[in-house]
């Protein structure tokens, strides 16, 4: 499994545990880290989008 997905999964588990404990400061930190990780995980997918549009436009 991709190490970034593992890290995101672990961060989410830590976020859930902090939420259950009502530790909202930690929740905020974990959520910020998850946002950064999710953005970095989605970047490789966005590289292929222009190619798809070019394929559809190229008759």
N, C-alpha and C positions, 0 to 999 in steps of 0.2 A: 504494500500500500504506500502511496505517496506520503513522504514525511510531513508535508504541509497539511495534508488532510488529517493525519494523526495529531499534529499539533493543534489544529482547529477543533478536533473532537475533544481533546483533553481540556482545552480552554473552555469549551462549552460546558463540560462536566463541572469544571471549577466554578463557572458562572452560575450554574444551577444550584450548586451547594451553597454558594454565597447568598443567593437569593432566598433559599430556604432558611438560612440563618439570619435573614434581614440585614445582612452586611452590604448596604447599598453603595458604600464607597468602593468596595472590592468589585461589586457588580458593574459599576461604571468603568472601572479599569479594565475588567475582563471584556466588557462589551466593546470598548474602544480597540482593544487588541484584536478582537474577532472581526471588527470592521476592516481593520488594516489587512488582516490575513485574507478575508474574503475578497477584498479588492485585488490583492496580489495573486490570488488563485484564479480570478476571472480574467486577468490580463492576457494570458496566452490564448484564450478563446477569442478575444477581441481582435487578435492579429489576423485571424482567418476570415473575418467578416467582409473586408473589402474584396477579397478574392472571390467570394460567393457572388457579390454584386457584379463584379467584372464578368463572371461566367454567365450571369443572366443577361447582362447587357451586350455581350459579345455574341451576335447572331451568327 
